[in-house]
Amino acid sequence: MKYDAVKHPKHYLLSDGTEVKDHINSIVGDMLGRSAWKVANVIKYVARADKKNGLEDLKKAREYIDMLHVNILTC
């Protein structure tokens, strides 16, 4: 696959050759609104952490996990 900083960045390519966005779409496709957005961000940040910002990305993922946790507790 040809890398492109906008359409196909290396830090979103998984070891099996698929892109994170494809997995995100399959996981959150049936979810609604903010929950889908939060789960998508968790996946994105965890998937790219070892290729881009390391611990910073894991901390970002944790922020979205915490937001999801708040939603679950208030439902």
LOTI-413276 format. One record per residue: residue in one letter; residue number from 1; chain; x, y, z of N, C-alpha, C, O in turn. Coordinates in nm, 2 decimals. Layout:
N
> A / NUM / A / X / Y / Z / X / Y / Z / X / Y / Z / X / Y / Z
...
REM end
This chain:
75
> M / 1 / A / 0.08 / -0.12 / 0.00 / 0.00 / 0.00 / 0.00 / 0.09 / 0.12 / 0.00 / 0.19 / 0.13 / 0.07
> K / 2 / A / 0.05 / 0.22 / -0.08 / 0.12 / 0.35 / -0.08 / 0.08 / 0.43 / 0.04 / -0.04 / 0.45 / 0.06
> Y / 3 / A / 0.18 / 0.48 / 0.11 / 0.15 / 0.57 / 0.23 / 0.12 / 0.71 / 0.18 / 0.18 / 0.76 / 0.09
> D / 4 / A / 0.03 / 0.77 / 0.25 / -0.01 / 0.91 / 0.23 / -0.04 / 0.97 / 0.37 / -0.12 / 0.91 / 0.44
> A / 5 / A / 0.02 / 1.08 / 0.40 / 0.01 / 1.14 / 0.53 / -0.14 / 1.17 / 0.57 / -0.17 / 1.17 / 0.69
> V / 6 / A / -0.23 / 1.19 / 0.47 / -0.37 / 1.22 / 0.50 / -0.45 / 1.09 / 0.49 / -0.53 / 1.06 / 0.58
> K / 7 / A / -0.44 / 1.02 / 0.38 / -0.54 / 0.91 / 0.35 / -0.49 / 0.78 / 0.41 / -0.57 / 0.70 / 0.45
> H / 8 / A / -0.36 / 0.75 / 0.42 / -0.31 / 0.62 / 0.46 / -0.18 / 0.64 / 0.54 / -0.08 / 0.60 / 0.50
> P / 9 / A / -0.19 / 0.71 / 0.66 / -0.07 / 0.73 / 0.74 / -0.02 / 0.60 / 0.80 / -0.09 / 0.51 / 0.83
> K / 10 / A / 0.12 / 0.59 / 0.80 / 0.18 / 0.47 / 0.85 / 0.14 / 0.43 / 0.99 / 0.12 / 0.31 / 1.03
> H / 11 / A / 0.11 / 0.53 / 1.08 / 0.08 / 0.50 / 1.22 / -0.06 / 0.45 / 1.24 / -0.10 / 0.41 / 1.35
> Y / 12 / A / -0.14 / 0.44 / 1.13 / -0.27 / 0.38 / 1.14 / -0.28 / 0.24 / 1.06 / -0.38 / 0.19 / 1.05
> L / 13 / A / -0.16 / 0.19 / 1.02 / -0.16 / 0.07 / 0.95 / -0.12 / -0.04 / 1.05 / -0.02 / -0.03 / 1.12
> L / 14 / A / -0.20 / -0.14 / 1.05 / -0.18 / -0.25 / 1.15 / -0.09 / -0.36 / 1.09 / -0.06 / -0.36 / 0.96
> S / 15 / A / -0.03 / -0.45 / 1.17 / 0.06 / -0.54 / 1.12 / 0.01 / -0.64 / 1.02 / 0.08 / -0.70 / 0.94
> D / 16 / A / -0.12 / -0.66 / 1.01 / -0.18 / -0.75 / 0.91 / -0.21 / -0.68 / 0.78 / -0.27 / -0.74 / 0.69
> G / 17 / A / -0.18 / -0.55 / 0.77 / -0.20 / -0.47 / 0.65 / -0.33 / -0.39 / 0.64 / -0.35 / -0.32 / 0.55
> T / 18 / A / -0.41 / -0.41 / 0.74 / -0.54 / -0.34 / 0.74 / -0.52 / -0.21 / 0.81 / -0.42 / -0.18 / 0.88
> E / 19 / A / -0.61 / -0.12 / 0.79 / -0.60 / 0.02 / 0.86 / -0.70 / 0.02 / 0.98 / -0.80 / -0.04 / 0.98
> V / 20 / A / -0.66 / 0.10 / 1.07 / -0.74 / 0.11 / 1.20 / -0.88 / 0.16 / 1.16 / -0.97 / 0.12 / 1.23
> K / 21 / A / -0.89 / 0.25 / 1.07 / -1.02 / 0.31 / 1.03 / -1.12 / 0.20 / 0.99 / -1.24 / 0.21 / 1.02
> D / 22 / A / -1.07 / 0.09 / 0.93 / -1.16 / -0.02 / 0.89 / -1.21 / -0.10 / 1.01 / -1.33 / -0.13 / 1.01
> H / 23 / A / -1.13 / -0.12 / 1.10 / -1.17 / -0.18 / 1.23 / -1.26 / -0.10 / 1.31 / -1.36 / -0.14 / 1.36
> I / 24 / A / -1.23 / 0.03 / 1.31 / -1.32 / 0.12 / 1.38 / -1.46 / 0.12 / 1.32 / -1.56 / 0.11 / 1.40
> N / 25 / A / -1.47 / 0.13 / 1.19 / -1.60 / 0.13 / 1.12 / -1.68 / 0.00 / 1.15 / -1.80 / 0.00 / 1.17
> S / 26 / A / -1.61 / -0.11 / 1.16 / -1.68 / -0.24 / 1.19 / -1.72 / -0.25 / 1.33 / -1.82 / -0.32 / 1.36
> I / 27 / A / -1.65 / -0.19 / 1.42 / -1.68 / -0.19 / 1.57 / -1.79 / -0.09 / 1.60 / -1.88 / -0.13 / 1.68
> V / 28 / A / -1.78 / 0.03 / 1.56 / -1.88 / 0.13 / 1.60 / -1.99 / 0.16 / 1.50 / -2.07 / 0.25 / 1.53
> G / 29 / A / -1.99 / 0.08 / 1.39 / -2.09 / 0.11 / 1.29 / -2.24 / 0.11 / 1.34 / -2.32 / 0.18 / 1.28
> D / 30 / A / -2.27 / 0.03 / 1.44 / -2.41 / 0.02 / 1.49 / -2.43 / 0.10 / 1.61 / -2.54 / 0.11 / 1.67
> M / 31 / A / -2.32 / 0.17 / 1.66 / -2.34 / 0.25 / 1.78 / -2.39 / 0.39 / 1.75 / -2.39 / 0.43 / 1.63
> L / 32 / A / -2.44 / 0.46 / 1.85 / -2.50 / 0.59 / 1.83 / -2.41 / 0.70 / 1.89 / -2.35 / 0.68 / 1.99
> G / 33 / A / -2.41 / 0.81 / 1.82 / -2.36 / 0.94 / 1.87 / -2.23 / 0.94 / 1.94 / -2.13 / 0.88 / 1.90
> R / 34 / A / -2.23 / 1.00 / 2.06 / -2.11 / 1.02 / 2.14 / -2.04 / 0.89 / 2.18 / -1.92 / 0.89 / 2.19
> S / 35 / A / -2.12 / 0.79 / 2.21 / -2.06 / 0.66 / 2.25 / -1.97 / 0.61 / 2.13 / -1.86 / 0.56 / 2.16
> A / 36 / A / -2.02 / 0.61 / 2.01 / -1.94 / 0.57 / 1.89 / -1.82 / 0.65 / 1.88 / -1.71 / 0.59 / 1.85
> W / 37 / A / -1.83 / 0.78 / 1.90 / -1.71 / 0.87 / 1.88 / -1.61 / 0.84 / 1.99 / -1.49 / 0.84 / 1.96
> K / 38 / A / -1.65 / 0.81 / 2.11 / -1.56 / 0.78 / 2.22 / -1.49 / 0.65 / 2.20 / -1.37 / 0.64 / 2.22
> V / 39 / A / -1.56 / 0.55 / 2.16 / -1.50 / 0.42 / 2.14 / -1.41 / 0.42 / 2.02 / -1.30 / 0.36 / 2.03
> A / 40 / A / -1.44 / 0.50 / 1.92 / -1.36 / 0.51 / 1.80 / -1.22 / 0.58 / 1.84 / -1.12 / 0.53 / 1.80
> N / 41 / A / -1.23 / 0.67 / 1.93 / -1.11 / 0.74 / 1.97 / -1.02 / 0.65 / 2.06 / -0.90 / 0.65 / 2.05
> V / 42 / A / -1.08 / 0.57 / 2.14 / -1.01 / 0.47 / 2.22 / -0.93 / 0.38 / 2.13 / -0.81 / 0.36 / 2.15
> I / 43 / A / -1.00 / 0.32 / 2.03 / -0.93 / 0.23 / 1.94 / -0.82 / 0.30 / 1.87 / -0.71 / 0.25 / 1.86
> K / 44 / A / -0.85 / 0.42 / 1.82 / -0.75 / 0.50 / 1.74 / -0.62 / 0.52 / 1.82 / -0.51 / 0.49 / 1.78
> Y / 45 / A / -0.64 / 0.57 / 1.94 / -0.52 / 0.60 / 2.02 / -0.44 / 0.48 / 2.07 / -0.32 / 0.48 / 2.07
> V / 46 / A / -0.51 / 0.37 / 2.10 / -0.44 / 0.25 / 2.14 / -0.37 / 0.19 / 2.03 / -0.25 / 0.15 / 2.04
> A / 47 / A / -0.43 / 0.19 / 1.91 / -0.37 / 0.13 / 1.79 / -0.24 / 0.20 / 1.75 / -0.15 / 0.14 / 1.70
> R / 48 / A / -0.24 / 0.33 / 1.76 / -0.12 / 0.40 / 1.71 / -0.02 / 0.43 / 1.81 / 0.09 / 0.49 / 1.78
> A / 49 / A / -0.04 / 0.40 / 1.94 / 0.05 / 0.44 / 2.05 / 0.19 / 0.40 / 2.02 / 0.28 / 0.48 / 2.05
> D / 50 / A / 0.21 / 0.28 / 1.98 / 0.35 / 0.23 / 1.97 / 0.42 / 0.29 / 1.84 / 0.54 / 0.27 / 1.82
> K / 51 / A / 0.34 / 0.36 / 1.75 / 0.40 / 0.41 / 1.63 / 0.41 / 0.56 / 1.63 / 0.47 / 0.62 / 1.55
> K / 52 / A / 0.34 / 0.63 / 1.72 / 0.33 / 0.77 / 1.72 / 0.37 / 0.84 / 1.85 / 0.48 / 0.88 / 1.86
> N / 53 / A / 0.28 / 0.84 / 1.95 / 0.31 / 0.92 / 2.07 / 0.32 / 0.84 / 2.19 / 0.32 / 0.90 / 2.30
> G / 54 / A / 0.33 / 0.71 / 2.19 / 0.35 / 0.63 / 2.30 / 0.25 / 0.65 / 2.42 / 0.13 / 0.65 / 2.40
> L / 55 / A / 0.31 / 0.68 / 2.53 / 0.23 / 0.70 / 2.66 / 0.13 / 0.81 / 2.64 / 0.02 / 0.80 / 2.70
> E / 56 / A / 0.16 / 0.92 / 2.57 / 0.06 / 1.03 / 2.55 / -0.06 / 0.97 / 2.48 / -0.17 / 1.01 / 2.53
> D / 57 / A / -0.05 / 0.89 / 2.38 / -0.17 / 0.83 / 2.32 / -0.25 / 0.74 / 2.41 / -0.37 / 0.74 / 2.41
> L / 58 / A / -0.18 / 0.67 / 2.49 / -0.25 / 0.58 / 2.59 / -0.32 / 0.66 / 2.69 / -0.43 / 0.62 / 2.74
> K / 59 / A / -0.27 / 0.78 / 2.73 / -0.34 / 0.87 / 2.82 / -0.46 / 0.93 / 2.76 / -0.56 / 0.94 / 2.82
> K / 60 / A / -0.45 / 0.96 / 2.63 / -0.57 / 1.01 / 2.56 / -0.68 / 0.90 / 2.55 / -0.79 / 0.93 / 2.57
> A / 61 / A / -0.63 / 0.78 / 2.52 / -0.73 / 0.67 / 2.52 / -0.80 / 0.65 / 2.66 / -0.92 / 0.63 / 2.66
> R / 62 / A / -0.72 / 0.67 / 2.76 / -0.78 / 0.66 / 2.90 / -0.88 / 0.76 / 2.92 / -0.98 / 0.74 / 2.99
> E / 63 / A / -0.86 / 0.88 / 2.87 / -0.96 / 0.99 / 2.89 / -1.09 / 0.95 / 2.83 / -1.20 / 0.98 / 2.89
> Y / 64 / A / -1.09 / 0.89 / 2.71 / -1.21 / 0.85 / 2.64 / -1.28 / 0.73 / 2.72 / -1.40 / 0.72 / 2.72
> I / 65 / A / -1.19 / 0.64 / 2.77 / -1.25 / 0.53 / 2.85 / -1.32 / 0.59 / 2.97 / -1.43 / 0.54 / 3.01
> D / 66 / A / -1.26 / 0.68 / 3.04 / -1.32 / 0.74 / 3.15 / -1.45 / 0.81 / 3.12 / -1.55 / 0.80 / 3.19
> M / 67 / A / -1.46 / 0.88 / 3.00 / -1.58 / 0.94 / 2.96 / -1.69 / 0.84 / 2.93 / -1.81 / 0.86 / 2.96
> L / 68 / A / -1.65 / 0.72 / 2.87 / -1.75 / 0.61 / 2.85 / -1.80 / 0.56 / 2.99 / -1.92 / 0.53 / 3.00
> H / 69 / A / -1.71 / 0.54 / 3.08 / -1.74 / 0.49 / 3.21 / -1.85 / 0.59 / 3.28 / -1.94 / 0.54 / 3.34
> V / 70 / A / -1.83 / 0.72 / 3.26 / -1.93 / 0.81 / 3.32 / -2.06 / 0.79 / 3.25 / -2.17 / 0.79 / 3.32
> N / 71 / A / -2.06 / 0.77 / 3.12 / -2.19 / 0.75 / 3.05 / -2.26 / 0.62 / 3.10 / -2.38 / 0.62 / 3.12
> I / 72 / A / -2.19 / 0.52 / 3.12 / -2.25 / 0.39 / 3.17 / -2.31 / 0.41 / 3.31 / -2.42 / 0.36 / 3.34
> L / 73 / A / -2.24 / 0.48 / 3.39 / -2.29 / 0.50 / 3.53 / -2.41 / 0.59 / 3.54 / -2.49 / 0.58 / 3.63
> T / 74 / A / -2.43 / 0.68 / 3.44 / -2.54 / 0.77 / 3.45 / -2.66 / 0.72 / 3.36 / -2.76 / 0.79 / 3.36
> C / 75 / A / -2.65 / 0.61 / 3.30 / -2.76 / 0.56 / 3.22 / -2.86 / 0.50 / 3.31 / -2.97 / 0.45 / 3.26
REM end
